[in-house]
């Protein structure tokens, strides 16, 4: 009996173990099922949405070459059908209407920008030359491999490199770059982390890259030149006598540093060897030669304050599946399977595959168009004063989240739409990133002011100052508080430096 009891106990234990194992397998299986993967159409949509107009047009050309059943619509199909003022908004087309529905004639809201597809030939505006810093960016990015970086540090460093101006310098206060990194890319960091990454960037070649001021740029180059016998004296000139150096008061420098006439002349020659624009040494072609940018959006206004917008190209209506493919598939459907040879079956498979691929591509283009227009609509609605006047100080605080909420998309979609996209306005061509502004300070009336608005007030105060007795940063702080902007002196100094405005004693 004891043996049987033991056998039963062993069997029960085995059954229990098997049950637990099955439960674990089921749990694992459930977890695997819950992992979401993007469908081929979603992957295609993501890639198409990220493309600027020029890359998209090339992608369409390539797809038409690769797919024998994908054709461009004939000219007569792409004419007519202009946008009209009463076009439905995206929410209306989805069966809803927002409480603050758009009205073309309203002064507080902006229209819903004609979301109906257009078949009119869009006139591509004259291209505007911009500095091509792509090679410059890539050359700096390639140097990242020389440093042991975490993934987060690489992300910060790439963003910091992207913030450099054409001279290889940082033209914005670091705190502003930190704010914008969070707004534009969702990158969270601290000033301490960014300073660490900046220190790494300033070790890149050429010396001086990543400097925040001309003084820092020159010092970085001097400190890097360890074999220069004049290095200590050069540092003294830039660190201790910078104001005199800027104003070319060499006699005063000579007296303060107790230099001989020969030493002074040598220092002058050494300083002339320094490059105030270190980015230019990465290659004149990468910094000077312009390239043409075709805007992805065209926004216009009329005398009555009405705003219109068009998407420039990338329209799915310009593509169609060949009639020959459709007729061929219909003919094959009427044939019996026994009548189909292997060659015919292979032809059917080939035709169906490329027809489905073409339909997938056309649908993805249509979805891209929808997301592009709805996102641009939201940007114009949120920044309506700017699009009417073209004044940067009229830009309101705006984040990706704000646009996403108004457009009805998630943040990742809005981020892809805004990536490397440009809009032509009556006031010039702007990157979509230009319209995202962070909250700089809260005014007395609880309204949030942007950094550009604060800078405009600082510029106004400095322009009106007594040039014999210019305003100090402390005095600017007091005057700004009188205007409702509670900003510390150090913050004003950062904004002033970003605006390349010298300190008070140098403005006399």
C-alpha positions as CSV (number, residue, x, y, z in Angstrom):
1,X,0.0,0.0,0.0
2,X,2.8,2.4,0.8
3,X,4.3,1.8,-2.6
4,X,1.0,2.5,-4.3
5,X,0.6,5.6,-2.2
6,X,4.1,6.8,-3.2
7,X,3.3,6.1,-6.8
8,X,0.1,8.1,-6.6
9,X,1.9,10.9,-4.8
10,X,4.6,11.0,-7.5
11,X,2.0,11.0,-10.2
12,X,0.1,13.8,-8.6
13,X,3.4,15.8,-8.2
14,X,4.2,15.2,-11.9
15,X,0.8,16.3,-12.9
16,X,1.1,19.4,-10.8
17,X,4.5,20.2,-12.3
18,X,3.1,19.7,-15.8
19,X,0.2,22.0,-15.1
20,X,2.6,24.7,-13.8
21,X,4.8,24.3,-16.8
22,X,1.7,24.6,-19.1
23,X,0.6,27.7,-17.2
24,X,4.1,29.2,-17.7
25,X,4.0,28.4,-21.4
26,X,0.6,29.9,-21.7
27,X,1.8,33.1,-19.8
28,X,4.8,33.3,-22.1
29,X,2.7,32.8,-25.1
30,X,0.3,35.5,-24.0
31,X,3.2,37.9,-23.5
32,X,4.5,37.2,-26.9
33,X,1.1,37.8,-28.5
34,X,0.9,41.2,-26.7
35,X,4.1,42.5,-28.4
36,X,3.0,44.8,-31.1
37,X,4.7,44.8,-34.5
38,X,4.2,47.4,-37.2
39,X,2.5,46.1,-40.4
40,X,4.3,46.7,-43.7
41,X,1.9,49.6,-44.5
42,X,2.7,51.2,-41.1
43,X,6.4,50.9,-41.7
44,X,6.0,52.4,-45.2
45,X,3.9,55.3,-43.7
46,X,6.5,56.0,-41.1
47,X,9.2,56.2,-43.6
48,X,7.2,58.3,-46.1
49,X,6.1,60.8,-43.4
50,X,9.6,61.4,-42.3
51,X,10.7,62.3,-45.9
52,X,10.9,66.0,-46.9
53,X,9.4,66.8,-50.3
54,X,12.5,66.3,-52.4
55,X,13.2,62.9,-50.9
56,X,9.6,61.9,-51.3
57,X,9.5,62.9,-55.0
58,X,12.6,60.7,-55.6
59,X,10.9,57.9,-53.7
60,X,7.8,58.2,-55.9
61,X,10.0,58.1,-59.0
62,X,11.8,55.0,-57.8
63,X,8.6,53.2,-57.0
64,X,7.2,53.9,-60.4
65,X,10.3,52.5,-62.0
66,X,10.3,49.4,-59.9
67,X,6.6,48.7,-60.2
68,X,5.4,48.0,-63.8
69,X,1.7,48.5,-62.8
70,X,2.1,51.8,-61.0
71,X,1.6,54.8,-63.2
72,X,1.4,58.6,-62.9
73,X,-2.0,60.1,-63.7
74,X,-2.3,61.8,-67.1
75,X,-2.3,65.6,-67.1
76,X,-6.0,66.0,-67.6
77,X,-6.6,64.1,-64.3
78,X,-4.5,66.5,-62.4
79,X,-6.3,69.7,-63.3
80,X,-9.1,71.5,-61.6
81,X,-10.6,70.9,-58.2
82,X,-9.2,74.0,-56.4
83,X,-9.5,74.3,-52.6
84,X,-12.5,76.1,-51.3
85,X,-13.2,78.0,-48.1
86,X,-15.9,75.6,-47.0
87,X,-13.8,72.5,-47.0
88,X,-14.5,70.2,-44.1
89,X,-12.0,69.9,-41.2
90,X,-10.6,66.4,-40.3
91,X,-12.9,66.1,-37.3
92,X,-15.9,67.0,-39.3
93,X,-15.1,64.3,-41.9
94,X,-14.8,61.8,-39.0
95,X,-18.4,62.7,-38.0
96,X,-17.5,65.2,-35.3
97,X,-17.2,68.9,-35.1
98,X,-15.2,70.6,-32.4
99,X,-16.8,73.3,-30.3
100,X,-14.3,75.9,-31.5
101,X,-14.8,75.0,-35.1
102,X,-12.7,76.9,-37.6
103,X,-14.1,79.9,-39.4
104,X,-12.3,81.6,-42.3
105,X,-13.8,85.0,-41.4
106,X,-13.0,84.8,-37.6
107,X,-10.3,87.0,-36.2
108,X,-9.6,84.6,-33.3
109,X,-9.5,81.3,-35.2
110,X,-8.0,80.2,-38.5
111,X,-9.6,78.2,-41.2
112,X,-9.3,74.5,-41.6
113,X,-7.2,75.0,-44.7
114,X,-9.0,73.2,-47.4
115,X,-8.3,69.6,-46.5
116,X,-10.0,68.3,-49.7
117,X,-7.4,66.8,-52.1
118,X,-6.5,69.2,-54.9
119,X,-5.6,68.2,-58.4
120,X,-4.4,71.6,-59.4
121,X,-0.8,72.0,-60.5
122,X,1.0,73.6,-57.6
123,X,3.5,76.2,-58.7
124,X,6.8,75.4,-57.0
125,X,8.2,78.7,-55.6
126,X,11.6,80.0,-56.3
127,X,14.1,78.0,-54.2
128,X,16.0,79.9,-51.5
129,X,19.6,79.1,-50.8
130,X,20.5,77.9,-47.3
131,X,23.9,76.9,-46.0
132,X,24.5,73.2,-46.5
133,X,25.8,72.0,-43.1
134,X,25.2,68.3,-43.7
135,X,28.9,67.5,-44.4
136,X,29.9,69.6,-41.5
137,X,27.5,67.7,-39.2
138,X,28.6,64.3,-40.5
139,X,32.3,65.2,-40.0
140,X,31.7,66.1,-36.4
141,X,29.4,63.1,-35.8
142,X,32.1,60.7,-37.1
143,X,34.3,61.9,-34.2
144,X,31.9,60.6,-31.6
145,X,33.4,57.1,-32.0
146,X,36.6,58.3,-30.5
147,X,34.9,58.6,-27.1
148,X,33.3,56.1,-24.7
149,X,29.7,57.4,-24.6
150,X,26.5,56.0,-23.2
151,X,23.5,55.9,-25.5
152,X,22.0,58.9,-23.7
153,X,25.2,60.8,-24.1
154,X,25.3,60.0,-27.8
155,X,21.8,61.3,-28.1
156,X,22.7,64.6,-26.3
157,X,25.9,65.0,-28.3
158,X,24.1,64.5,-31.6
159,X,21.5,67.1,-30.6
160,X,24.2,69.5,-29.5
161,X,26.1,69.2,-32.8
162,X,22.8,70.0,-34.6
163,X,22.6,73.2,-32.6
164,X,25.9,74.6,-33.9
165,X,25.8,77.5,-36.2
166,X,27.7,77.8,-39.5
167,X,30.8,78.8,-37.7
168,X,30.8,75.8,-35.4
169,X,29.7,77.8,-32.4
170,X,26.7,77.6,-30.0
171,X,24.6,80.7,-30.5
172,X,22.0,79.8,-27.8
173,X,22.3,79.7,-24.0
174,X,22.7,76.1,-22.8
175,X,19.6,76.3,-20.7
176,X,17.6,77.2,-23.9
177,X,19.1,74.2,-25.7
178,X,18.1,71.9,-22.8
179,X,14.5,73.2,-23.0
180,X,14.3,72.8,-26.7
181,X,15.7,69.3,-26.6
182,X,12.8,68.3,-24.4
183,X,10.3,70.1,-26.5
184,X,11.4,69.1,-30.0
185,X,12.8,65.6,-29.4
186,X,11.5,64.6,-26.0
187,X,15.1,64.4,-24.7
188,X,15.2,65.0,-20.9
189,X,18.5,66.1,-19.4
190,X,20.0,68.4,-16.9
191,X,22.4,71.3,-17.1
192,X,25.1,69.2,-15.5
193,X,24.7,66.4,-18.1
194,X,24.7,68.9,-21.0
195,X,27.9,70.6,-19.7
196,X,29.6,67.2,-19.6
197,X,28.6,66.5,-23.2
198,X,29.6,70.0,-24.2
199,X,33.1,69.4,-22.7
200,X,33.3,66.3,-24.9
201,X,32.3,68.3,-28.0
202,X,34.9,70.9,-27.3
203,X,37.5,68.2,-27.5
204,X,36.6,67.6,-31.2
205,X,38.6,68.8,-34.1
206,X,39.1,71.5,-35.1
207,X,39.9,73.3,-31.8
208,X,37.2,75.8,-30.9
209,X,34.2,73.8,-32.0
210,X,31.3,74.1,-29.6
211,X,32.4,77.4,-28.0
212,X,29.6,79.6,-26.6
213,X,31.5,82.9,-27.1
214,X,34.3,84.2,-29.1
215,X,36.4,84.4,-25.9
216,X,35.8,80.7,-25.2
217,X,36.5,79.8,-28.8
218,X,39.9,81.5,-28.8
219,X,40.8,80.0,-25.4
220,X,40.0,76.5,-26.5
221,X,42.4,76.9,-29.4
222,X,45.1,78.4,-27.2
223,X,44.8,75.6,-24.6
224,X,45.0,72.9,-27.3
225,X,48.3,74.2,-28.7
226,X,50.4,72.8,-25.9
227,X,53.7,73.2,-27.8
228,X,53.3,76.9,-28.3
229,X,55.8,78.8,-26.1
230,X,53.5,81.8,-26.1
231,X,50.5,79.9,-24.7
232,X,50.6,81.3,-21.2
233,X,50.8,84.9,-22.4
234,X,48.1,84.3,-25.0
235,X,45.8,83.0,-22.3
236,X,46.5,86.1,-20.2
237,X,45.6,88.3,-23.1
238,X,42.3,86.6,-23.7
239,X,41.4,85.9,-20.0
240,X,42.6,89.0,-18.3
241,X,42.6,91.6,-21.0
242,X,39.7,90.5,-23.2
243,X,38.0,93.9,-23.2
244,X,41.2,95.6,-24.3
245,X,41.8,92.9,-26.9
246,X,38.4,93.4,-28.4
247,X,39.1,97.2,-28.7
248,X,42.6,96.6,-29.9
249,X,44.1,98.5,-27.0
250,X,47.5,96.7,-27.3
251,X,49.5,99.5,-25.5
252,X,47.3,99.0,-22.5
253,X,47.7,95.2,-22.7
254,X,51.4,95.6,-22.9
255,X,51.5,97.7,-19.8
256,X,49.1,95.4,-17.8
257,X,51.0,92.2,-18.6
258,X,54.5,93.9,-18.5
259,X,55.3,92.9,-22.0
260,X,58.2,94.0,-24.2
261,X,57.4,95.5,-27.6
262,X,58.8,92.4,-29.3
263,X,56.6,90.1,-27.2
264,X,53.5,92.2,-28.0
265,X,54.2,91.9,-31.8
266,X,54.7,88.2,-31.4
267,X,51.4,87.8,-29.6
268,X,49.6,89.8,-32.3
269,X,50.9,87.4,-34.9
270,X,50.0,84.3,-32.8
271,X,46.5,85.6,-32.3
272,X,46.0,86.2,-36.0
273,X,46.6,82.4,-36.4
274,X,43.5,81.6,-34.4
275,X,40.2,81.0,-36.2
276,X,37.1,82.8,-34.9
277,X,35.1,80.5,-37.2
278,X,36.4,77.0,-36.5
279,X,33.6,75.3,-38.4
280,X,34.8,76.8,-41.7
281,X,38.0,74.7,-41.4
282,X,36.0,71.5,-41.9
283,X,35.8,72.5,-45.6
284,X,34.6,75.5,-47.5
285,X,32.3,73.5,-49.6
286,X,30.4,72.1,-46.7
287,X,30.0,75.5,-45.1
288,X,29.6,77.9,-48.0
289,X,28.1,76.2,-51.0
290,X,24.3,76.6,-50.8
291,X,21.8,74.1,-51.7
292,X,18.2,74.6,-52.7
293,X,15.4,73.8,-50.4
294,X,11.9,73.1,-51.7
295,X,9.2,73.9,-49.1
296,X,6.8,71.1,-48.2
297,X,4.0,73.6,-47.4
298,X,3.0,76.9,-49.0
299,X,1.1,79.3,-46.8
300,X,-0.3,82.6,-48.0
301,X,-2.5,85.4,-46.6
302,X,-4.6,88.1,-48.2
303,X,-5.5,91.6,-47.2
304,X,-8.5,90.5,-45.3
305,X,-6.5,88.2,-43.0
306,X,-7.5,85.0,-44.6
307,X,-4.9,82.2,-44.5
308,X,-4.6,79.5,-47.1
309,X,-2.3,76.5,-47.2
310,X,-1.3,74.0,-49.8
311,X,0.8,70.8,-49.5
312,X,3.5,71.0,-52.1
313,X,3.6,67.7,-54.0
314,X,3.5,64.1,-52.6
315,X,-0.2,63.7,-53.6
316,X,-1.4,60.1,-53.9
317,X,-3.9,61.3,-56.6
318,X,-1.0,61.6,-59.0
319,X,-0.5,57.8,-59.0
320,X,-2.8,55.0,-60.2
321,X,-2.8,51.3,-60.9
322,X,-2.4,50.6,-64.6
323,X,-5.7,49.7,-66.4
324,X,-3.7,46.9,-68.2
325,X,-3.1,45.2,-64.8
326,X,-6.8,45.4,-63.8
327,X,-7.9,44.1,-67.2
328,X,-5.4,41.3,-67.0
329,X,-6.5,40.1,-63.6
330,X,-10.2,40.2,-64.7
331,X,-9.4,38.1,-67.7
332,X,-7.5,35.5,-65.6
333,X,-10.5,35.3,-63.2
334,X,-12.7,34.1,-66.0
335,X,-10.3,31.3,-66.9
336,X,-10.5,27.9,-65.2
337,X,-7.6,26.7,-63.1
338,X,-7.1,23.7,-65.5
339,X,-6.5,26.2,-68.3
340,X,-3.7,28.0,-66.5
341,X,-0.2,26.9,-67.2
342,X,2.6,27.4,-64.8
343,X,3.8,30.4,-66.7
344,X,0.3,32.0,-66.5
345,X,0.1,31.2,-62.8
346,X,3.4,32.9,-62.3
347,X,2.3,35.9,-64.3
348,X,-0.9,36.1,-62.1
349,X,1.2,36.0,-58.9
350,X,3.6,38.6,-60.2
351,X,0.7,40.9,-61.3
352,X,-1.2,40.6,-58.0
353,X,1.9,41.1,-56.0
354,X,2.8,44.4,-57.7
355,X,-0.8,45.6,-57.8
356,X,-1.1,45.1,-54.1
357,X,2.3,46.8,-53.6
358,X,1.1,49.8,-55.7
359,X,-2.2,50.1,-53.8
360,X,-0.3,49.9,-50.5
361,X,2.0,52.7,-51.6
362,X,-0.9,54.9,-52.8
363,X,-2.7,54.4,-49.5
364,X,0.4,55.3,-47.6
365,X,0.8,58.5,-49.6
366,X,-2.8,59.4,-48.9
367,X,-2.3,58.9,-45.2
368,X,0.9,60.9,-45.2
369,X,-0.9,63.7,-47.0
370,X,-3.7,63.7,-44.3
371,X,-1.2,63.7,-41.4
372,X,0.9,66.5,-43.0
373,X,-2.1,68.7,-43.6
374,X,-3.7,68.2,-40.3
375,X,-0.4,68.8,-38.5
376,X,0.3,72.0,-40.5
377,X,-3.3,73.2,-39.8
378,X,-2.7,72.8,-36.1
379,X,0.6,74.7,-36.2
380,X,-1.0,77.6,-38.2
381,X,-4.0,77.7,-35.8
382,X,-1.7,77.9,-32.7
383,X,0.6,80.4,-34.3
384,X,-1.9,82.4,-36.3
385,X,-0.5,85.9,-35.3
386,X,2.9,85.0,-36.8
387,X,1.5,83.8,-40.1
388,X,-0.4,87.1,-40.4
389,X,2.5,89.4,-39.5
390,X,5.7,87.4,-39.8
391,X,7.0,88.7,-36.4
392,X,8.9,86.2,-34.3
393,X,7.9,87.9,-31.1
394,X,4.3,86.9,-31.9
395,X,5.1,83.2,-31.6
396,X,3.4,81.6,-28.7
397,X,4.7,78.8,-26.5
398,X,4.0,75.6,-28.4
399,X,5.0,72.0,-27.8
400,X,4.7,68.8,-29.8
401,X,1.9,67.8,-27.3
402,X,-0.1,70.9,-28.2
403,X,0.0,70.2,-31.9
404,X,-0.7,66.5,-31.4
405,X,-3.8,67.2,-29.3
406,X,-5.2,69.7,-31.9
407,X,-4.3,67.5,-34.9
408,X,-5.7,64.4,-33.3
409,X,-2.4,62.4,-33.6
410,X,0.1,61.0,-31.1
411,X,3.4,63.0,-30.5
412,X,5.5,60.6,-32.5
413,X,3.5,61.2,-35.7
414,X,3.7,65.0,-35.2
415,X,7.4,64.7,-34.6
416,X,7.9,62.8,-37.9
417,X,5.8,65.3,-39.8
418,X,7.9,68.2,-38.5
419,X,11.2,66.5,-39.1
420,X,13.2,68.2,-41.8
421,X,10.1,70.0,-43.2
422,X,9.9,73.6,-44.5
423,X,7.1,76.0,-45.1
424,X,7.0,78.9,-47.5
425,X,5.3,82.0,-46.1
426,X,5.0,85.6,-47.4
427,X,7.8,86.4,-45.0
428,X,10.3,83.7,-46.0
429,X,10.9,80.0,-45.8
430,X,11.0,78.5,-42.3
431,X,11.7,75.1,-40.8
432,X,8.7,73.7,-38.9
433,X,10.9,73.5,-35.9
434,X,11.0,77.3,-35.9
435,X,7.4,77.5,-34.6
436,X,8.0,75.4,-31.5
437,X,8.9,77.8,-28.7
438,X,9.4,77.0,-25.0
439,X,7.9,78.9,-22.1
440,X,10.6,81.3,-20.9
441,X,9.0,83.2,-18.1
442,X,5.6,83.9,-16.5
443,X,4.4,87.4,-16.7
444,X,2.5,89.2,-14.0
445,X,-0.8,88.6,-15.8
446,X,-0.1,84.9,-15.7
447,X,0.6,84.8,-19.4
448,X,3.6,82.8,-20.6
449,X,6.2,84.6,-22.6
450,X,8.7,82.9,-25.0
451,X,12.4,83.5,-25.1
452,X,12.0,85.3,-28.4
453,X,9.5,87.7,-26.9
454,X,11.9,88.4,-23.9
455,X,14.8,88.9,-26.3
456,X,12.7,91.4,-28.3
457,X,12.0,93.4,-25.2
458,X,15.7,93.3,-24.2
459,X,16.7,94.5,-27.7
460,X,14.1,97.3,-27.5
461,X,15.5,98.5,-24.1
462,X,19.1,98.4,-25.3
463,X,18.3,100.2,-28.6
464,X,16.7,103.0,-26.5
465,X,19.4,103.2,-23.9
466,X,21.7,106.2,-23.3
467,X,24.9,105.2,-25.2
468,X,27.0,107.2,-22.7
469,X,25.5,105.3,-19.8
470,X,24.4,101.9,-21.2
471,X,22.1,99.6,-19.2
472,X,23.8,96.9,-17.1
473,X,22.2,93.4,-16.9
474,X,21.0,94.3,-13.3
475,X,19.3,97.4,-14.6
476,X,17.8,95.4,-17.5
477,X,16.4,93.0,-14.9
478,X,14.7,95.8,-13.1
479,X,13.2,97.3,-16.2
480,X,11.9,94.0,-17.4
481,X,10.2,93.4,-14.0
482,X,8.5,96.7,-14.5
483,X,7.2,95.4,-17.8
484,X,5.9,92.2,-16.0
485,X,8.9,89.9,-16.8
486,X,10.4,88.4,-13.7
487,X,13.8,87.4,-15.0
488,X,17.1,87.1,-13.1
489,X,20.2,89.0,-14.0
490,X,22.1,85.8,-15.0
491,X,19.3,84.8,-17.3
492,X,19.4,88.2,-19.0
493,X,23.1,87.8,-19.5
494,X,22.5,84.5,-21.2
495,X,19.9,86.0,-23.5
496,X,22.2,89.0,-24.2
497,X,25.1,86.7,-25.1
498,X,22.8,84.6,-27.4
499,X,21.8,87.9,-29.2
500,X,25.6,88.7,-29.5
501,X,25.1,91.9,-27.6
502,X,28.3,92.9,-25.6
503,X,28.3,93.9,-22.0
504,X,27.3,97.4,-20.9
505,X,30.8,98.9,-20.8
506,X,31.6,97.7,-24.3
507,X,28.4,99.4,-25.7
508,X,29.6,102.9,-24.9
